[in-house]
């Protein structure tokens, strides 16, 4: 199982760091994808990283503001969120990737999400 954490309430322009941790599986074996779902919208894949960090992908909506990374020694993944705006308000999820298509993660094992709320 995966668990995303680190969400919270932040003012526009602020930053947060999300953490993806695993139990019962070796997260370092898998590419990791980050997704988000805002109220009334479909889930969106926003970033992903290869199992060794050898590749990364960012959706246009977050490119230049979010940074994905991982620490395989500690078996965790990170998503740094900067320059947040109200459009970033959503529940954020991490997942292992079963495949990559055009850089995008095809999710396999999902984690519980963490709420990010950006106040204007």
Secondary structure, 3 states (H helix, E strand, C coil): CEEEECCEEEECCCCEEEEEEECCCCHHHCCEEEEEECCCCCCEEEEEECCCCCCEEECCCCCCCEEEEEECCCCEEEEEECCCCHHHCEEEEEEEEEEEECCEEEEEEEEECEEEEEEC
